[in-house]
C-alpha cells in the first residue's frame, strides 16, 4: 500500500528556478503545473486544484499576497506554502496574514521542501525557528510598529518595492528600469500608495518611509 503524493503548483517569476524546484521535487510530490505571473498562477491553481501551492513572495502584479487573495475568492480552503529568498519579518508576516500556512526560504533542500509540503497538506503550519519567531511575535504584539505596520499592510509587495525606491530618490524611469516595468506603471503604483496612505506627494511619501525605517 502506497501513500498518495500531494499535488503541487509552483509559482515563481523565474523560469529557471521553477525548473529547478520541479527537478528537486521529482518523485517526491506530484507537480501539476507551474506559473510565472499572478494571472497565470491564479488560472493554474483554479484549474489544477492542487493540495498545496508553492508560492514566491515577490512577483510583478502584487506578488504572492495577491495570488492568495484572488484564489481565496474561489478556493478559500486552498493551502499555500511560501517559498522565498527573503527572510524579512514584513514579508513573512504579510503572506501569513494573507493566508499562507507556512514559509520556507529557497536555501531549503528538495527533501526538506517535500516534507514541508506534506506537513502543510496535513494541516500543519511550517516555519523555520527564526521565521516562526517573527510570526509569534507579530500575533502577540511584540514586534515594534516599524516591523508590523497596519498602514504598510495595505500595500502590495510591488507597491512596497516602488515605495522604497522612490523614497531613496529614484526617478520613475529609474524605478521602472530596476523593476522591469514601465514608467507609467510606476506612476500608477505611486498614485495607489499615496491614496492608500493618504499622502499628497512623493516628498511626504519619502518622509513616511524614513520615519518607519523602510529605507537606509
C-alpha positions in Angstrom: 0.0 0.0 0.0 1.4 3.4 -1.1 0.7 6.9 0.2 -0.6 9.3 -2.4 1.9 12.1 -3.1 0.5 15.6 -2.5 -0.2 17.6 -5.7 1.6 20.9 -6.1 1.5 24.0 -8.3 4.8 26.0 -8.3 4.5 29.8 -8.6 7.7 31.9 -9.2 8.5 34.6 -11.8 11.9 33.0 -12.6 11.6 30.1 -15.1 15.0 28.6 -14.2 14.0 28.5 -10.5 10.7 26.8 -11.3 12.5 24.2 -13.4 15.0 23.7 -10.5 12.2 23.1 -8.0 10.5 20.7 -10.3 13.7 18.7 -10.6 14.3 18.7 -6.8 10.7 17.6 -6.1 10.6 14.9 -8.8 9.3 11.6 -7.4 8.5 13.3 -4.0 5.4 15.3 -4.9 3.0 15.5 -7.9 3.8 18.7 -9.6 0.7 19.6 -11.7 1.8 22.9 -13.2 4.0 26.0 -12.7 3.3 29.7 -13.3 5.4 32.9 -13.6 2.8 35.6 -13.1 -0.1 36.3 -10.8 -2.6 35.9 -13.6 -1.1 32.6 -14.7 -0.8 31.4 -11.1 -4.5 32.0 -10.3 -5.6 30.3 -13.5 -3.3 27.2 -12.9 -4.4 26.9 -9.3 -8.1 27.1 -10.1 -7.7 24.7 -12.9 -5.5 22.1 -11.2 -6.9 22.4 -7.7 -3.6 21.3 -6.1 -3.2 20.2 -2.5 -0.5 22.8 -1.9 0.7 25.9 -3.8 4.4 26.7 -3.5 4.3 30.4 -3.7 7.0 33.1 -4.3 6.5 36.2 -2.3 7.9 38.9 -4.7 6.4 38.9 -8.2 5.1 41.5 -10.6 1.4 42.4 -10.1 1.1 42.1 -6.4 3.2 39.1 -5.5 2.2 36.1 -3.5 -0.2 38.0 -1.4 -2.3 39.0 -4.5 -2.3 35.3 -5.7 -3.7 34.2 -2.3 -6.3 37.0 -2.3 -7.6 36.1 -5.8 -7.6 32.4 -5.3 -9.4 32.7 -1.9 -12.5 34.0 -3.7 -12.9 30.7 -5.4 -11.0 28.3 -3.2 -11.0 29.6 0.4 -9.5 26.3 1.7 -6.6 26.3 -0.7 -3.3 25.7 1.2 -0.2 27.9 0.4 3.4 27.4 1.4 5.5 30.5 0.7 9.0 29.8 -0.8 11.2 32.9 -0.9 14.8 34.2 -0.8 13.6 36.8 1.7 13.5 36.1 5.4 12.4 39.7 6.3 9.8 39.9 9.0 7.5 42.1 7.0 7.4 39.6 4.1 6.8 36.6 6.3 4.0 38.4 8.3 2.3 39.8 5.2 2.0 36.5 3.4 0.9 34.7 6.6 -1.8 37.3 7.2 -3.0 36.8 3.6 -3.4 33.1 4.3 -0.2 31.1 3.8 0.2 28.1 6.1 4.0 28.2 6.1 7.1 30.0 4.9 10.4 28.5 4.0 13.5 30.1 2.3 14.9 29.0 -1.0 18.0 27.5 0.7 15.9 24.5 1.7 16.7 21.1 0.2 14.4 19.2 -2.1 13.7 16.6 0.6 13.0 19.3 3.2 10.7 21.1 0.8 8.8 18.0 0.0 8.4 17.3 3.8 7.2 20.9 4.3 4.6 20.4 1.5 3.4 17.2 3.2 3.0 18.9 6.5 1.1 21.8 5.1 -1.1 19.3 3.2 -1.8 17.6 6.5 -2.9 20.9 8.0 0.2 21.9 9.9 1.9 25.2 9.9 5.6 25.1 8.7 8.2 27.7 9.6 11.9 27.7 10.4 12.6 28.6 14.0 13.7 32.2 13.0 10.6 32.8 10.9 8.3 31.2 13.4 9.6 33.7 15.9 8.5 36.6 13.6 5.0 35.2 13.3 4.6 34.5 17.0 5.9 38.0 17.9 3.6 39.6 15.4 0.5 37.9 16.6 1.4 38.5 20.3 2.1 42.2 19.6 5.8 42.0 20.5 7.2 43.5 17.2 7.6 47.2 17.0 5.3 49.3 14.8 8.2 49.7 12.4 8.2 45.9 12.0 4.4 45.4 11.7 2.7 48.5 10.5 -1.1 48.4 9.8 -0.6 51.0 7.1 2.2 49.1 5.4 -0.1 46.0 5.3 -2.3 48.0 3.0 0.3 47.9 0.3 1.0 45.1 -2.1 4.6 43.7 -2.4 5.1 45.6 -5.6 3.9 48.8 -4.1 6.3 48.4 -1.3 9.2 47.9 -3.7 8.2 51.0 -5.6 7.8 52.9 -2.3 11.4 52.0 -1.1 12.9 53.1 -4.4 11.0 56.3 -4.6 11.9 57.1 -1.0 15.6 56.6 -1.9 15.3 59.3 -4.5 14.9 57.2 -7.7 13.1 58.8 -10.6 10.1 57.0 -12.2 12.2 55.9 -15.1 14.9 54.6 -12.8 12.4 52.6 -10.7 10.9 51.2 -14.0 14.4 50.0 -15.0 15.1 48.5 -11.6 11.8 46.6 -11.5 11.4 45.8 -15.2 8.1 47.6 -15.6 7.1 50.8 -17.5 7.3 54.3 -16.1 3.6 54.6 -16.4 3.1 51.5 -14.3 5.5 53.0 -11.7 3.4 56.2 -11.7 0.2 54.2 -11.2 1.8 52.3 -8.2 2.9 55.6 -6.6 -0.6 57.0 -7.0 -2.0 53.9 -5.4 0.4 54.2 -2.5 -0.3 57.9 -1.9 -4.1 57.1 -1.9 -3.8 54.2 0.5 -1.5 56.1 2.9 -3.5 59.3 2.5 -0.4 61.3 1.4 -0.2 64.2 -1.0 3.1 63.8 -2.8 6.3 61.8 -3.1 8.1 64.1 -0.6 5.6 63.1 2.1 5.9 59.5 0.9 9.7 59.6 1.4 9.3 61.1 4.9 6.8 58.4 5.7 9.2 55.7 4.7 12.1 57.2 6.5 10.1 57.5 9.7 9.4 53.8 9.6 13.0 52.9 8.8 12.0 51.3 5.5 15.0 53.0 3.8 18.6 53.4 4.9 
